[in-house]
Amino acid sequence: MDGKTALLVIDMQNDFCEGGALAVDGATSIVPVVNSLIAGYDHVILTQDWHPAGHSSFASQHEGKAPFETVARPYGEQTLWPDHCLQGSEGAAFHAGLEWTKTELVLRKGFRAEIDSYSAFRENDRQTPTGLAFYLRERQITDLVLCGLAFDYCVAWSALDARRYGFSARVVEQATASIDLDGSKGRMRQAMEEAGVTFA
């Protein structure tokens, strides 16, 4: 691939794969597809969900609330999740089958206790940057190919923000899996299409 294109692999971690705390159906089956993509790109970037214990997005921190319910946060509505991807835990580690050693950057997100983080570019308050946009521009990367977990959350939010920051974004759907919470897969696919994200 040309030097202006990077592969962005989103959250291929144990807790999002079968048997994990927030397992996404079909997640493990995409690992070989993701590996084949990694092998084909000169520039590879991984994101890693990296939550402290007691993160505000965990349902366990909200009395009377269950996972997948919502609460109001200062930055808007927040979906509540099971405790997952705790810093340094086995659940936060990359799937053992992921061939990620050629990765040039591992970007951790979600480490601020009071703000959830889906996008690789900025936190859910839509104000706090991760630094990825600056990194890509410094490297003169203009085009992103995205894969990983989950299609309708962190992949979609990252693709949408890629477009907002002026990068091209293409999602390889067969290298993703979806949570599809209350129709989120269809909604987010439409949002990406309208933003100019393309699909392979």
C-alpha positions as CSV (number, residue, x, y, z in Angstrom):
1,M,0.0,0.0,0.0
2,D,1.1,3.6,-0.5
3,G,2.6,5.6,2.3
4,K,-0.4,7.8,2.6
5,T,-2.7,5.0,3.8
6,A,-2.9,3.4,7.2
7,L,-4.9,0.5,8.6
8,L,-6.7,1.4,11.9
9,V,-7.6,-1.7,13.9
10,I,-10.1,-1.0,16.6
11,D,-10.2,-2.7,20.0
12,M,-9.4,-6.3,19.0
13,Q,-9.3,-7.2,22.7
14,N,-10.2,-10.3,24.7
15,D,-13.2,-8.7,26.5
16,F,-14.9,-7.9,23.2
17,C,-14.3,-11.5,21.9
18,E,-16.3,-14.6,22.7
19,G,-16.0,-15.4,26.4
20,G,-15.1,-11.8,27.3
21,A,-17.0,-9.4,29.6
22,L,-18.5,-7.5,26.7
23,A,-18.4,-10.1,23.9
24,V,-19.5,-9.2,20.4
25,D,-21.0,-12.0,18.4
26,G,-18.6,-13.2,15.7
27,A,-15.6,-11.2,17.1
28,T,-13.2,-14.2,17.2
29,S,-14.0,-15.3,13.7
30,I,-12.8,-12.0,12.2
31,V,-9.3,-12.3,13.7
32,P,-7.8,-14.1,10.6
33,V,-9.4,-11.5,8.3
34,V,-7.9,-8.7,10.4
35,N,-4.5,-10.4,10.3
36,S,-4.6,-10.6,6.5
37,L,-5.3,-6.9,6.4
38,I,-2.4,-6.1,8.8
39,A,-0.1,-8.1,6.6
40,G,-1.0,-6.0,3.6
41,Y,-0.4,-2.5,5.0
42,D,2.9,-0.7,5.7
43,H,1.3,1.5,8.4
44,V,-0.8,-0.1,11.1
45,I,-2.4,1.6,14.1
46,L,-4.2,-0.2,16.9
47,T,-6.6,1.2,19.5
48,Q,-7.0,-0.4,22.9
49,D,-9.8,0.3,25.3
50,W,-8.1,1.0,28.7
51,H,-10.5,1.7,31.5
52,P,-9.6,2.3,35.2
53,A,-11.6,0.4,37.8
54,G,-14.9,2.2,38.6
55,H,-15.1,3.9,35.2
56,S,-18.3,6.0,34.9
57,S,-19.5,4.1,31.9
58,F,-19.8,0.9,33.9
59,A,-23.3,-0.1,35.0
60,S,-21.9,-1.3,38.3
61,Q,-21.2,2.4,39.2
62,H,-24.9,3.4,38.9
63,E,-27.2,2.1,41.5
64,G,-30.3,0.3,40.1
65,K,-28.9,0.4,36.5
66,A,-28.1,-2.6,34.4
67,P,-25.8,-3.0,31.4
68,F,-27.1,-1.5,28.2
69,E,-29.4,1.0,30.0
70,T,-28.5,4.6,29.6
71,V,-27.8,7.6,32.0
72,A,-27.4,11.3,31.4
73,R,-23.8,12.5,31.6
74,P,-22.5,16.1,31.2
75,Y,-21.6,15.3,27.6
76,G,-24.9,13.6,26.7
77,E,-26.6,10.2,26.9
78,Q,-24.3,7.4,28.0
79,T,-24.9,3.7,27.3
80,L,-23.8,1.7,30.4
81,W,-21.6,-1.4,29.9
82,P,-20.5,-4.3,31.9
83,D,-17.1,-3.7,33.6
84,H,-14.6,-4.4,30.8
85,C,-11.1,-3.8,29.5
86,L,-9.7,-2.9,32.9
87,Q,-6.2,-1.5,32.7
88,G,-3.6,-4.3,32.8
89,S,-6.2,-7.1,32.9
90,E,-6.3,-10.1,30.6
91,G,-9.6,-8.8,29.2
92,A,-7.8,-5.6,28.0
93,A,-5.1,-7.6,26.2
94,F,-5.2,-8.0,22.5
95,H,-6.7,-11.3,21.3
96,A,-3.9,-14.0,21.4
97,G,-4.4,-14.8,17.7
98,L,-4.0,-11.2,16.6
99,E,-0.7,-10.7,14.7
100,W,0.0,-7.2,15.7
101,T,3.7,-7.0,16.2
102,K,4.3,-4.7,13.1
103,T,2.0,-2.1,14.6
104,E,3.5,1.4,14.6
105,L,1.2,2.9,17.2
106,V,-1.0,1.6,20.0
107,L,-3.5,4.3,21.0
108,R,-5.2,3.8,24.4
109,K,-8.6,5.3,25.0
110,G,-11.2,5.4,27.8
111,F,-8.6,5.9,30.5
112,R,-10.3,9.1,31.8
113,A,-12.7,7.9,34.5
114,E,-15.4,10.4,33.9
115,I,-15.6,10.3,30.1
116,D,-16.2,7.2,27.8
117,S,-14.3,7.0,24.6
118,Y,-15.5,5.3,21.4
119,S,-13.7,7.2,18.8
120,A,-10.0,6.8,18.1
121,F,-9.9,10.6,17.6
122,R,-11.6,12.2,20.5
123,E,-13.4,11.3,23.8
124,N,-17.2,11.1,24.0
125,D,-17.4,14.7,25.2
126,R,-16.4,15.5,21.6
127,Q,-13.9,18.0,22.9
128,T,-10.9,16.1,24.3
129,P,-8.6,14.9,21.5
130,T,-6.6,11.7,21.6
131,G,-3.8,13.1,19.4
132,L,-4.4,10.7,16.5
133,A,-5.3,13.4,14.0
134,F,-2.0,15.2,14.7
135,Y,0.0,11.9,14.5
136,L,-1.5,11.1,11.1
137,R,-0.9,14.5,9.7
138,E,2.7,14.5,11.0
139,R,3.2,11.2,9.2
140,Q,1.5,12.6,6.1
141,I,-1.2,9.9,6.2
142,T,-4.4,11.0,4.5
143,D,-6.4,7.7,4.0
144,L,-7.6,5.3,6.6
145,V,-8.9,1.7,6.3
146,L,-10.8,0.6,9.4
147,C,-11.6,-2.8,10.9
148,G,-12.2,-4.3,14.3
149,L,-14.8,-4.0,17.1
150,A,-17.5,-3.0,17.2
151,F,-18.7,-1.9,13.8
152,D,-21.6,0.1,15.3
153,Y,-19.7,1.8,18.1
154,C,-15.9,2.3,18.1
155,V,-15.4,1.6,14.5
156,A,-18.2,3.8,13.4
157,W,-17.4,6.7,15.7
158,S,-13.8,6.5,14.5
159,A,-14.7,6.5,10.9
160,L,-17.1,9.4,11.3
161,D,-14.4,11.4,13.1
162,A,-11.9,10.5,10.5
163,R,-14.1,12.3,8.0
164,R,-14.6,15.2,10.3
165,Y,-10.9,15.6,10.6
166,G,-10.5,15.5,6.8
167,F,-9.2,12.0,6.2
168,S,-10.8,9.5,3.8
169,A,-12.3,6.5,5.6
170,R,-13.1,3.0,4.3
171,V,-14.5,0.3,6.5
172,V,-13.8,-3.4,5.7
173,E,-17.1,-4.8,6.9
174,Q,-16.1,-8.5,6.9
175,A,-13.3,-7.6,9.3
176,T,-15.8,-6.2,11.8
177,A,-18.6,-7.5,14.1
178,S,-21.6,-5.6,15.5
179,I,-23.3,-5.2,18.9
180,D,-26.5,-4.1,17.1
181,L,-28.1,-2.6,20.3
182,D,-31.6,-1.5,19.4
183,G,-30.8,-1.2,15.7
184,S,-27.5,0.5,16.2
185,K,-25.8,-1.3,13.2
186,G,-28.2,0.1,10.7
187,R,-28.3,3.6,12.2
188,M,-24.5,3.9,12.3
189,R,-24.0,2.4,8.8
190,Q,-26.4,5.1,7.4
191,A,-24.6,7.8,9.4
192,M,-21.3,6.7,7.9
193,E,-22.6,6.6,4.4
194,E,-24.0,10.1,4.8
195,A,-20.6,11.3,6.0
196,G,-18.8,9.9,3.0
197,V,-17.3,6.7,4.6
198,T,-17.0,4.0,2.0
199,F,-17.2,0.2,2.5
200,A,-15.2,-2.7,1.3
